[in-house]
């Protein structure tokens, strides 16, 4: 939680950007794991609610009355039974004062507040809901069916929130840096434990445990797998095998902000030449991004240039062929890179994803693509100073995709399917770091650098691997 003035300033800026009406920001309720009294832990508050109201308790709603310049925190004080089980917490009034909100109301008054605004023909702004209990509440308050709520969400509010949250404040950057330090501990823990005979689940569990020891939670479900060709492959009970690659994609959430890194390394601690050939291409693409990302540059152009560079290097080892521009235009590179180069990151690991990527990552100049692979690029618009991005190129060998394209003849002019067949057991490689767009370029976030250059990886694993 930041100082009171931060939240007052943010709410005032939101009023200015939205212009008129009433903004309702719904905090989250507890989410039951299998029955109401057994909730998921730890509790996760809605990011937009945290950003403007700073409170982490469940059962709260924030109201920003733009026309009357009046902010209200709505919620019920907890009763003695809750105190017995969970301990004492601040009253709603005390919480409100900590973030500069002068007015409070019990939850039973929320309906009356909304009814009054409707009777006065005032615009009620809300963000696209993603939890069903919030959808039911919106239906009760505003008589909008859940199937129509995303379309009824306020574009003015979405655009205002995106504008404010995209550019990170210094204190937000500091929080992300701290999260990246925990990310370093998570990934180096995985590197130390990776060796033949250990299960994926054991290493993945230790990564999660490291996050729990130093932060509030993981920022997304940890990926640790020898099947790096599966984009979101969770840890299994399979034993790690010599000669295979292990891919670890993991991050933490600390002080409401996230980290997100990926490393790929040999289970045995040393790359084979074939693994190294592919790894070097991904490494070069990763470092190219660090060289060119700066304010004013379209992220879409960085992504497409990475695709061209990757295509050129894959041609050199015989996996691709033909004219590079034609190959990229046809989407042939997506055989190897079926996702985007990176996404915005902040309070959410895919920052503001719930607001709609067309608003977060694109604008009138740059629109999302419908082409396979490029359609997974979450961000394409021009970079600005203090944007936080992930830089995560990868090369994957997906047997089902190889079979599908080969059978249909898709992109056969640019892909050497005969050689590609021999890579079906390869897996995948991804290298990912979190970067801050600076005044004249970009820089890594976090003081400690997780090893990613091949020699550094091999040396780290040799020196630190538990025997």
Buried (B, 14 or more C-beta within 10 A) or exposed (E): EBEBEBBBBBBBBBBEBBEEBBBBBBBBBBBEEEEEEEBEEEBBBBBBBBBBBBBBBBBBBBBBBBBEEEBBBBBEBBEEEEEEEEEEBBEBBEBBBBBBBEEBBEBEEBEEBBEEBBEEEBBBBBBBBEBEEBBEBBBEBBEBEEEEBBEEBBEBBBBBBBEBBBBBBEEBBEBBBBBBBBBBBBBBBBBBBBBEEBBBBBBBBBBBEBBEEBBBBBBBEBBBBBBBBBBEBEBBEEBBEEEBBBBBBBBBBBBBBBBBBBBBBBBBBBBEEEBBBBBBBBBBBBBBBBEBBBBEBBBBEBBBBBBBBBBBBBBEBEBBBBEBEEBBEBBBBBBBBBBBBBBBBBBBBBBBBBBBBEBBBBBEEBEBBEEBBBBBBBBBBBBEBBBBBBBBBBBBBBEEBBEEBBEEEBBBEBBBBEEBEEBBEBBBBBBBBBBBBBEEBBEBBBEEEBBBBBEEBBEBBEEBBEE
